[in-house]
Amino acid sequence: MKRSLIIGRANVGKTLFCINFARYMGIRELRWLVERADGVTEQRRMSLAQAAAELPDAVAHHTRALQSILLEVPRGKSNRPLWLTDTTGLMDGIHPEPAIREAMAQTLKTMLEAHLILHMVDADAVGRAAAGVHTPEPGADMGAHSAWTDLDAQLAAYGLTQTGYLMLANKMDLPHAKDGLRLLRKHVPKHRLVPVSALAGTGFREVKQHVWRLA
């Protein structure tokens, strides 16, 4: 079964995207398959509202395991199953907590095996950084500031070698995101870049088309 992996730095909106994209694809109840870095797997079942309510505001590395939702992607007269997988947020350098380091390593290993890679970037943070606006949202960890970094550049370079790679410029509902999107398009002209809002659900049609072609 193919896997579509959502990767990116902490706090770029991966989990919220996963929840709302599943809703867009017709899922009415989330049945998470959780794969921990130590090899233990478990299942969690919850409503979409419950999943959204559990999301904290601006807490880095809230997701510490692979979390997958099984989607049915229409292909011709049949549906093809696809795992949509949320991941631990990545970062430049070495995280001080061993458990988070292990979870990051799990994300990178799975990326090498994934059929589709959705690389999410915080377009609003890129725009704010370019404008010299460095004040994070209330409660945010300064270490989790999600502007473009060497890590994103390395993921983008890897993406050039993968047919299933797609870059998502998230948080297009925020004020500096349009500026951030323009900068990203200049910075990575060889990549297909889709503007999305994980919160508002915009751009999901384009993502679905990408998933549909490769599922």
Contacts in CASP RR format, 6 or more apart in sequence:
PFRMAT RR
TARGET T0000
AUTHOR 0000-0000-0000
METHOD contacts of the structure
MODEL  1
MKRSLIIGRANVGKTLFCINFARYMGIRELRWLVERADGVTEQRRMSLAQ
AAAELPDAVAHHTRALQSILLEVPRGKSNRPLWLTDTTGLMDGIHPEPAI
REAMAQTLKTMLEAHLILHMVDADAVGRAAAGVHTPEPGADMGAHSAWTD
LDAQLAAYGLTQTGYLMLANKMDLPHAKDGLRLLRKHVPKHRLVPVSALA
GTGFREVKQHVWRLA
1 81 0 8 1.000
1 82 0 8 1.000
1 83 0 8 1.000
2 80 0 8 1.000
2 81 0 8 1.000
2 82 0 8 1.000
2 83 0 8 1.000
2 115 0 8 1.000
2 116 0 8 1.000
2 214 0 8 1.000
2 215 0 8 1.000
3 68 0 8 1.000
3 82 0 8 1.000
3 83 0 8 1.000
3 85 0 8 1.000
3 110 0 8 1.000
3 113 0 8 1.000
3 114 0 8 1.000
3 115 0 8 1.000
3 116 0 8 1.000
4 82 0 8 1.000
4 83 0 8 1.000
4 84 0 8 1.000
4 85 0 8 1.000
4 114 0 8 1.000
4 115 0 8 1.000
4 116 0 8 1.000
4 117 0 8 1.000
4 118 0 8 1.000
4 211 0 8 1.000
5 85 0 8 1.000
5 87 0 8 1.000
5 107 0 8 1.000
5 110 0 8 1.000
5 111 0 8 1.000
5 114 0 8 1.000
5 116 0 8 1.000
5 117 0 8 1.000
5 118 0 8 1.000
6 14 0 8 1.000
6 17 0 8 1.000
6 18 0 8 1.000
6 84 0 8 1.000
6 85 0 8 1.000
6 86 0 8 1.000
6 87 0 8 1.000
6 118 0 8 1.000
6 120 0 8 1.000
7 14 0 8 1.000
7 87 0 8 1.000
7 89 0 8 1.000
7 90 0 8 1.000
7 107 0 8 1.000
7 111 0 8 1.000
7 117 0 8 1.000
7 118 0 8 1.000
7 119 0 8 1.000
7 120 0 8 1.000
7 155 0 8 1.000
8 14 0 8 1.000
8 87 0 8 1.000
8 89 0 8 1.000
8 90 0 8 1.000
8 119 0 8 1.000
8 120 0 8 1.000
8 121 0 8 1.000
8 151 0 8 1.000
8 152 0 8 1.000
8 155 0 8 1.000
9 89 0 8 1.000
9 90 0 8 1.000
9 91 0 8 1.000
9 121 0 8 1.000
9 122 0 8 1.000
9 144 0 8 1.000
9 146 0 8 1.000
9 149 0 8 1.000
9 151 0 8 1.000
9 152 0 8 1.000
10 60 0 8 1.000
10 61 0 8 1.000
10 89 0 8 1.000
10 90 0 8 1.000
10 91 0 8 1.000
10 144 0 8 1.000
10 146 0 8 1.000
11 58 0 8 1.000
11 59 0 8 1.000
11 60 0 8 1.000
11 122 0 8 1.000
11 140 0 8 1.000
11 141 0 8 1.000
11 144 0 8 1.000
11 146 0 8 1.000
12 89 0 8 1.000
12 120 0 8 1.000
12 121 0 8 1.000
12 122 0 8 1.000
12 125 0 8 1.000
12 146 0 8 1.000
12 170 0 8 1.000
12 171 0 8 1.000
13 120 0 8 1.000
13 122 0 8 1.000
13 170 0 8 1.000
13 171 0 8 1.000
13 198 0 8 1.000
14 63 0 8 1.000
14 86 0 8 1.000
14 87 0 8 1.000
14 89 0 8 1.000
14 120 0 8 1.000
14 198 0 8 1.000
15 55 0 8 1.000
15 62 0 8 1.000
15 63 0 8 1.000
15 67 0 8 1.000
15 86 0 8 1.000
16 52 0 8 1.000
16 55 0 8 1.000
16 198 0 8 1.000
16 199 0 8 1.000
17 118 0 8 1.000
17 120 0 8 1.000
17 168 0 8 1.000
17 170 0 8 1.000
17 196 0 8 1.000
17 198 0 8 1.000
18 67 0 8 1.000
18 69 0 8 1.000
18 84 0 8 1.000
18 85 0 8 1.000
18 86 0 8 1.000
19 30 0 8 1.000
19 48 0 8 1.000
19 51 0 8 1.000
19 52 0 8 1.000
19 55 0 8 1.000
20 52 0 8 1.000
20 198 0 8 1.000
20 199 0 8 1.000
20 201 0 8 1.000
20 204 0 8 1.000
21 84 0 8 1.000
21 198 0 8 1.000
21 201 0 8 1.000
21 204 0 8 1.000
21 207 0 8 1.000
22 30 0 8 1.000
22 48 0 8 1.000
22 69 0 8 1.000
22 71 0 8 1.000
22 84 0 8 1.000
23 48 0 8 1.000
24 201 0 8 1.000
24 204 0 8 1.000
24 208 0 8 1.000
25 71 0 8 1.000
25 72 0 8 1.000
25 73 0 8 1.000
25 208 0 8 1.000
27 48 0 8 1.000
27 69 0 8 1.000
27 71 0 8 1.000
28 48 0 8 1.000
29 45 0 8 1.000
29 46 0 8 1.000
29 47 0 8 1.000
29 48 0 8 1.000
30 44 0 8 1.000
30 45 0 8 1.000
30 46 0 8 1.000
30 47 0 8 1.000
30 48 0 8 1.000
30 51 0 8 1.000
30 69 0 8 1.000
31 43 0 8 1.000
31 44 0 8 1.000
31 45 0 8 1.000
31 69 0 8 1.000
31 70 0 8 1.000
32 43 0 8 1.000
32 44 0 8 1.000
32 45 0 8 1.000
32 46 0 8 1.000
32 67 0 8 1.000
32 68 0 8 1.000
32 69 0 8 1.000
33 41 0 8 1.000
33 43 0 8 1.000
33 67 0 8 1.000
33 68 0 8 1.000
33 69 0 8 1.000
33 70 0 8 1.000
33 83 0 8 1.000
34 41 0 8 1.000
34 42 0 8 1.000
34 43 0 8 1.000
34 44 0 8 1.000
34 65 0 8 1.000
34 66 0 8 1.000
34 67 0 8 1.000
34 68 0 8 1.000
35 41 0 8 1.000
35 65 0 8 1.000
35 66 0 8 1.000
35 67 0 8 1.000
35 68 0 8 1.000
35 106 0 8 1.000
36 42 0 8 1.000
36 64 0 8 1.000
36 65 0 8 1.000
37 64 0 8 1.000
37 65 0 8 1.000
37 99 0 8 1.000
37 102 0 8 1.000
37 103 0 8 1.000
37 105 0 8 1.000
37 106 0 8 1.000
38 102 0 8 1.000
46 54 0 8 1.000
55 62 0 8 1.000
56 62 0 8 1.000
57 137 0 8 1.000
57 138 0 8 1.000
57 139 0 8 1.000
58 136 0 8 1.000
58 137 0 8 1.000
58 138 0 8 1.000
58 139 0 8 1.000
58 140 0 8 1.000
58 141 0 8 1.000
58 144 0 8 1.000
59 141 0 8 1.000
60 89 0 8 1.000
60 141 0 8 1.000
60 143 0 8 1.000
60 144 0 8 1.000
61 88 0 8 1.000
61 89 0 8 1.000
61 95 0 8 1.000
61 97 0 8 1.000
61 100 0 8 1.000
61 103 0 8 1.000
61 144 0 8 1.000
63 86 0 8 1.000
63 87 0 8 1.000
63 88 0 8 1.000
63 89 0 8 1.000
63 103 0 8 1.000
64 88 0 8 1.000
64 99 0 8 1.000
64 100 0 8 1.000
64 103 0 8 1.000
65 88 0 8 1.000
65 103 0 8 1.000
65 106 0 8 1.000
66 85 0 8 1.000
66 86 0 8 1.000
66 87 0 8 1.000
66 88 0 8 1.000
66 106 0 8 1.000
66 107 0 8 1.000
66 110 0 8 1.000
67 85 0 8 1.000
67 86 0 8 1.000
67 87 0 8 1.000
68 83 0 8 1.000
68 84 0 8 1.000
68 85 0 8 1.000
68 86 0 8 1.000
69 83 0 8 1.000
69 84 0 8 1.000
70 81 0 8 1.000
70 82 0 8 1.000
70 83 0 8 1.000
70 84 0 8 1.000
71 81 0 8 1.000
71 82 0 8 1.000
71 83 0 8 1.000
71 84 0 8 1.000
71 211 0 8 1.000
72 79 0 8 1.000
72 80 0 8 1.000
72 81 0 8 1.000
72 82 0 8 1.000
73 79 0 8 1.000
73 80 0 8 1.000
73 81 0 8 1.000
73 82 0 8 1.000
73 211 0 8 1.000
73 212 0 8 1.000
73 215 0 8 1.000
74 80 0 8 1.000
74 212 0 8 1.000
75 212 0 8 1.000
75 215 0 8 1.000
80 215 0 8 1.000
82 116 0 8 1.000
82 211 0 8 1.000
82 215 0 8 1.000
85 110 0 8 1.000
85 114 0 8 1.000
87 107 0 8 1.000
87 110 0 8 1.000
88 100 0 8 1.000
88 103 0 8 1.000
88 104 0 8 1.000
88 106 0 8 1.000
88 107 0 8 1.000
89 104 0 8 1.000
89 107 0 8 1.000
90 104 0 8 1.000
90 107 0 8 1.000
90 108 0 8 1.000
90 151 0 8 1.000
90 155 0 8 1.000
91 104 0 8 1.000
91 143 0 8 1.000
91 144 0 8 1.000
91 151 0 8 1.000
92 149 0 8 1.000
92 150 0 8 1.000
92 151 0 8 1.000
94 101 0 8 1.000
95 101 0 8 1.000
95 104 0 8 1.000
111 117 0 8 1.000
111 158 0 8 1.000
115 164 0 8 1.000
115 214 0 8 1.000
116 164 0 8 1.000
116 165 0 8 1.000
116 166 0 8 1.000
116 210 0 8 1.000
116 211 0 8 1.000
116 214 0 8 1.000
116 215 0 8 1.000
117 159 0 8 1.000
117 162 0 8 1.000
117 164 0 8 1.000
117 165 0 8 1.000
117 166 0 8 1.000
118 166 0 8 1.000
118 168 0 8 1.000
118 207 0 8 1.000
119 152 0 8 1.000
119 155 0 8 1.000
119 156 0 8 1.000
119 159 0 8 1.000
119 165 0 8 1.000
119 166 0 8 1.000
119 167 0 8 1.000
119 168 0 8 1.000
120 167 0 8 1.000
120 168 0 8 1.000
120 170 0 8 1.000
121 146 0 8 1.000
121 148 0 8 1.000
121 152 0 8 1.000
121 167 0 8 1.000
121 168 0 8 1.000
121 169 0 8 1.000
121 170 0 8 1.000
121 184 0 8 1.000
122 146 0 8 1.000
122 147 0 8 1.000
122 170 0 8 1.000
122 171 0 8 1.000
123 169 0 8 1.000
123 170 0 8 1.000
123 171 0 8 1.000
123 172 0 8 1.000
123 174 0 8 1.000
123 176 0 8 1.000
123 177 0 8 1.000
123 178 0 8 1.000
123 180 0 8 1.000
123 181 0 8 1.000
123 184 0 8 1.000
123 195 0 8 1.000
124 171 0 8 1.000
124 172 0 8 1.000
124 174 0 8 1.000
124 175 0 8 1.000
124 176 0 8 1.000
124 177 0 8 1.000
124 180 0 8 1.000
125 145 0 8 1.000
125 146 0 8 1.000
125 147 0 8 1.000
125 171 0 8 1.000
125 176 0 8 1.000
126 147 0 8 1.000
126 148 0 8 1.000
126 176 0 8 1.000
126 179 0 8 1.000
126 180 0 8 1.000
126 183 0 8 1.000
126 184 0 8 1.000
127 133 0 8 1.000
127 147 0 8 1.000
127 176 0 8 1.000
127 177 0 8 1.000
127 179 0 8 1.000
127 180 0 8 1.000
127 183 0 8 1.000
128 134 0 8 1.000
128 147 0 8 1.000
128 176 0 8 1.000
129 145 0 8 1.000
129 147 0 8 1.000
129 148 0 8 1.000
130 179 0 8 1.000
130 180 0 8 1.000
130 183 0 8 1.000
131 176 0 8 1.000
131 179 0 8 1.000
133 176 0 8 1.000
134 145 0 8 1.000
136 142 0 8 1.000
136 145 0 8 1.000
148 183 0 8 1.000
148 184 0 8 1.000
148 187 0 8 1.000
156 167 0 8 1.000
156 188 0 8 1.000
156 191 0 8 1.000
158 165 0 8 1.000
159 165 0 8 1.000
159 191 0 8 1.000
160 190 0 8 1.000
160 191 0 8 1.000
163 214 0 8 1.000
164 210 0 8 1.000
164 214 0 8 1.000
165 191 0 8 1.000
166 192 0 8 1.000
166 194 0 8 1.000
166 207 0 8 1.000
166 210 0 8 1.000
167 184 0 8 1.000
167 188 0 8 1.000
167 191 0 8 1.000
167 192 0 8 1.000
167 193 0 8 1.000
167 194 0 8 1.000
168 193 0 8 1.000
168 194 0 8 1.000
168 195 0 8 1.000
168 196 0 8 1.000
168 207 0 8 1.000
169 177 0 8 1.000
169 180 0 8 1.000
169 181 0 8 1.000
169 184 0 8 1.000
169 193 0 8 1.000
169 194 0 8 1.000
169 195 0 8 1.000
169 196 0 8 1.000
170 196 0 8 1.000
170 197 0 8 1.000
170 198 0 8 1.000
171 177 0 8 1.000
171 197 0 8 1.000
171 198 0 8 1.000
171 199 0 8 1.000
172 178 0 8 1.000
172 181 0 8 1.000
172 195 0 8 1.000
172 196 0 8 1.000
172 197 0 8 1.000
172 200 0 8 1.000
172 202 0 8 1.000
173 197 0 8 1.000
173 199 0 8 1.000
173 200 0 8 1.000
173 202 0 8 1.000
177 195 0 8 1.000
181 193 0 8 1.000
181 195 0 8 1.000
184 193 0 8 1.000
185 193 0 8 1.000
192 210 0 8 1.000
194 203 0 8 1.000
194 206 0 8 1.000
194 207 0 8 1.000
194 210 0 8 1.000
195 202 0 8 1.000
195 203 0 8 1.000
196 202 0 8 1.000
196 203 0 8 1.000
196 204 0 8 1.000
196 206 0 8 1.000
196 207 0 8 1.000
197 203 0 8 1.000
END
